[in-house]
Amino acid sequence: MSSRTGAQASCLWGHRACRLVFVFACTFKRALLSCRVTNFDLRLEDCVTGMARLAAESIDLVVTSPPYNLGIRYGKFADTAERGSYLDWCEEWAAQIRRLLRPNGSLFLNLGAAPSNPMLPHELVLRLRKFFVLQNTIHWVKSIALPNDNGDEISSGHFKPINSPRYLNDCHEYVFHLTPNGKTPLDRLALGVPYQDKSNIARWGHTGGRDRRCRGNTWFVPYETIQRRARERPHPATFPVQLATNCILLHGLTRVERMLDPFLGIGNSAVAAHRAGLTSFVGFEIDGEYLGEAKRRLG
């Protein structure tokens, strides 16, 4: 073996060792945190009323998805308000979230749209500028088609097909990362991915020798395949547990003492908090059946 080849091999093994150490450290930290017992406070109550009774600056992280006002059939909520009334109502719950968030807190707000009504998420975020700074915009990709190594197109994930000559199938939603002042630190490498070109590890000083880079703002998080929706996902509009987990990890496990979801639904955010080992979780839900399912899933 030449000295150059030996040096390359040594460098490669060094990068692999750094990556293994980094992955082990992250896994060990998550394992320790997951040993915690989460204290759940799940309330059958309107979120605006309920949040008003919580102490100011008592929440580190909010991960939620409100009704989109797209005519979805919920059990106890009419999703067909007049546009202005809906946006006014959103300001009410957003004002309470802003009051509750600590200075370095995060609100991860999942919003979707209909192809015939694409501007609603953006209109809502513009309304929320009086309370928050939009720090990051994340694209939640639910389904995507990519070529494999043979050049064949492979479709992954799930979506609701649209039968229309005008609109494309809607395969993504937004996760808006809103913060009090736009300066909330994040654990970017908690969701990191390996470099495809390993030479970047040595070329870029910010890597610290680690084979890990920021995932970016495009997250492919498919729904789990289910057989019986009424039993396995008895709610018309949920996000995957993994999406909430990503938000928790990105904000930083060690920075979250108390998490809130004002639109709990069947409790996917609570399940994510439990799996992450968070200390405390508060959730509000107006539908007793959905709340009962959330409690059942948490055991």
C-alpha positions in Angstrom: 0.0 0.0 0.0 1.4 3.4 -1.0 1.6 6.2 1.6 -1.1 8.1 -0.3 -3.4 5.1 -0.3 -2.7 4.5 3.4 -3.4 8.1 4.2 -6.7 7.9 2.3 -7.7 4.7 4.1 -6.7 6.3 7.5 -8.8 9.4 6.7 -11.8 7.2 5.6 -11.6 5.2 8.8 -11.3 8.4 10.8 -14.5 9.8 9.3 -16.3 6.5 9.9 -15.1 6.5 13.5 -16.3 10.0 14.0 -19.7 9.2 12.6 -20.0 6.1 14.8 -19.2 8.1 17.9 -21.6 10.9 16.9 -24.4 8.4 16.2 -23.7 6.5 19.4 -23.7 9.8 21.4 -27.1 10.9 20.0 -28.6 7.4 20.5 -27.3 7.3 24.1 -28.7 10.7 24.8 -32.1 9.8 23.4 -32.1 6.5 25.3 -31.5 8.4 28.6 -34.2 10.9 27.9 -36.7 8.2 26.8 -36.4 6.7 30.3 -38.3 9.7 31.7 -42.0 9.4 32.5 -44.0 12.0 30.8 -46.6 13.8 32.9 -49.7 14.2 30.7 -52.4 16.9 31.2 -55.0 16.2 28.6 -58.1 18.3 28.8 -61.6 18.1 27.2 -61.8 21.9 26.7 -61.7 24.6 24.1 -58.1 25.5 23.7 -58.5 29.3 23.8 -60.3 29.0 27.2 -57.9 26.4 28.5 -54.7 28.1 27.5 -55.9 31.4 29.1 -55.6 29.5 32.5 -52.0 28.5 31.9 -49.1 30.6 33.3 -47.3 32.9 30.9 -44.0 31.7 29.5 -44.6 28.2 30.8 -44.3 26.3 27.4 -41.1 25.5 25.6 -42.5 23.9 22.5 -45.8 23.8 20.6 -46.4 21.2 17.8 -49.9 21.4 16.4 -52.2 21.4 13.4 -55.4 23.4 13.6 -58.5 22.8 11.4 -57.8 24.1 7.9 -61.3 25.4 7.2 -61.5 23.2 4.2 -64.8 21.5 5.1 -63.3 18.4 6.7 -65.9 16.4 8.7 -64.8 16.5 12.3 -66.9 15.1 15.1 -67.5 18.3 17.1 -66.1 21.1 14.9 -67.7 22.9 12.0 -64.8 23.3 9.5 -66.8 25.7 7.2 -66.4 29.2 8.7 -66.4 32.4 6.7 -62.8 33.2 5.7 -62.4 36.3 7.8 -64.0 34.7 10.8 -61.7 31.7 10.6 -58.6 34.0 10.4 -59.9 36.1 13.4 -60.3 32.9 15.4 -56.8 31.8 14.5 -55.5 35.0 15.9 -57.2 34.2 19.2 -55.5 30.9 19.8 -52.2 32.3 18.3 -52.2 35.1 20.9 -52.5 32.6 23.7 -49.7 30.5 22.3 -47.5 33.6 22.1 -48.3 34.5 25.7 -47.4 30.9 26.8 -44.1 30.5 24.9 -40.8 31.1 26.6 -38.4 33.5 24.8 -36.5 30.7 23.1 -39.6 28.6 22.4 -40.9 27.2 19.1 -44.2 26.8 17.5 -44.3 24.2 14.7 -47.5 24.9 12.9 -48.7 22.3 10.4 -51.0 23.7 7.7 -52.4 22.3 4.5 -54.4 23.6 1.7 -56.7 22.5 -1.1 -55.6 22.9 -4.7 -58.6 25.1 -5.3 -57.7 27.1 -2.1 -53.9 27.3 -2.1 -53.4 30.7 -0.4 -55.0 29.9 3.0 -51.8 28.8 4.8 -50.0 31.9 3.6 -52.8 34.2 4.6 -52.8 32.7 8.1 -49.1 33.1 8.5 -49.3 36.7 7.4 -51.9 37.3 10.1 -49.6 35.7 12.7 -46.8 38.1 12.0 -48.2 40.3 14.8 -47.3 37.6 17.3 -44.3 35.6 15.8 -41.4 35.7 13.5 -41.4 33.1 10.7 -38.0 31.5 11.4 -38.2 28.5 9.0 -40.6 27.1 6.5 -40.5 23.3 6.3 -42.1 21.3 3.5 -43.7 18.1 4.7 -43.6 15.7 1.6 -46.1 13.0 2.0 -45.5 11.3 -1.3 -42.8 11.6 -3.9 -41.7 9.8 -7.1 -37.9 9.4 -7.7 -35.8 7.4 -10.2 -34.0 4.4 -8.7 -30.5 3.3 -9.8 -32.0 1.6 -12.9 -33.7 4.8 -14.0 -37.2 3.5 -13.1 -39.6 5.9 -11.4 -40.5 4.7 -7.9 -43.4 6.2 -6.0 -43.2 6.3 -2.2 -45.7 7.5 0.4 -49.4 8.1 0.4 -51.6 10.9 -0.9 -55.3 11.5 -1.6 -55.8 11.4 -5.3 -57.6 14.3 -7.0 -59.9 13.6 -10.0 -59.6 16.9 -11.8 -58.5 18.2 -15.2 -57.0 21.3 -13.6 -55.2 20.4 -10.4 -52.3 18.1 -9.5 -52.4 15.6 -6.7 -51.5 17.5 -3.5 -48.6 15.6 -2.0 -47.2 18.0 0.6 -48.1 20.4 3.4 -46.3 23.1 5.3 -44.8 23.1 8.8 -44.2 26.8 9.7 -41.6 27.2 12.4 -42.6 30.4 14.3 -40.7 31.9 17.2 -41.0 34.9 19.5 -38.1 36.8 17.9 -36.6 34.7 15.2 -33.5 33.8 17.3 -34.5 30.4 18.8 -31.5 28.0 18.6 -32.1 24.6 17.0 -30.4 21.2 17.2 -29.9 21.0 13.4 -27.9 17.8 13.4 -30.4 15.9 15.5 -32.1 15.3 12.2 -28.9 15.3 10.2 -28.0 13.0 7.3 -24.6 11.7 6.1 -22.8 13.5 3.3 -23.1 11.9 -0.1 -19.7 13.3 -1.0 -17.4 12.3 1.9 -14.7 14.8 0.8 -17.0 17.6 2.1 -16.2 16.4 5.7 -12.7 17.6 5.4 -13.3 20.4 3.0 -15.8 22.3 5.2 -14.5 23.3 8.6 -17.9 23.5 10.3 -18.3 19.7 10.1 -15.9 19.2 12.9 -14.9 16.0 11.2 -18.4 14.5 11.5 -20.2 12.8 8.6 -23.4 14.7 9.4 -25.1 17.6 7.7 -28.3 19.5 8.2 -31.3 17.7 6.6 -32.7 21.0 5.3 -36.3 22.1 5.1 -37.7 19.3 3.0 -38.9 16.3 5.1 -40.3 13.1 3.5 -42.5 11.7 6.2 -45.1 9.2 4.8 -48.1 8.0 6.6 -48.0 4.5 8.0 -50.0 2.1 5.9 -53.2 1.1 7.6 -55.9 -1.5 6.9 -58.9 -0.1 8.9 -59.1 3.7 9.2 -61.9 3.7 11.7 -59.9 1.6 14.1 -56.3 2.6 13.4 -56.7 6.3 12.5 -60.2 7.4 13.7 -59.7 11.1 12.8 -60.0 12.8 9.4 -56.9 14.9 9.6 -53.8 13.7 11.5 -50.1 14.2 11.0 -47.7 11.2 11.5 -46.1 10.7 14.9 -42.7 11.0 13.1 -43.5 14.5 12.0 -44.0 15.6 15.6 -40.9 13.7 16.6 -38.9 15.6 14.0 -40.1 18.9 15.4 -39.2 17.9 19.0 -35.7 16.7 17.9 -35.1 19.9 15.9 -36.0 22.2 18.7 -33.7 20.2 20.9 -34.5 17.4 23.4 -32.7 19.0 26.3 -34.4 22.3 25.7 -38.0 21.0 26.2 -39.4 20.8 29.7 -43.1 21.3 28.7 -44.8 20.8 25.4 -48.3 21.9 24.2 -50.7 20.8 21.5 -53.9 23.0 21.6 -55.5 20.8 18.9 -54.7 17.4 20.2 -57.0 15.2 18.1 -56.1 11.6 18.7 -52.8 12.5 20.3 -50.1 11.9 17.8 -48.1 14.8 19.2 -48.5 13.3 22.7 -47.3 9.9 21.5 -44.2 11.7 20.1 -43.6 13.5 23.4 -43.9 10.2 25.3 -41.4 8.4 22.9 -39.0 11.3 23.2 -39.1 11.2 27.0 -40.3 14.8 27.5 -41.1 15.8 31.1 -44.5 17.4 30.7 -47.2 17.6 28.0 -50.4 19.6 27.9 -53.1 19.0 25.3 -56.6 20.4 24.6 -59.4 18.7 22.6 -63.1 19.5 22.3 -64.2 16.1 21.1 -64.5 13.5 23.8 -64.1 10.6 21.4 -60.9 11.9 20.0 -59.6 12.6 23.5 -60.5 9.1 24.6 -58.6 7.6 21.7 -55.6 9.8 22.6 -55.6 8.5 26.2 -56.0 4.9 25.0 -53.0 5.2 22.8 -50.9 6.5 25.6 -51.9 3.6 27.8 
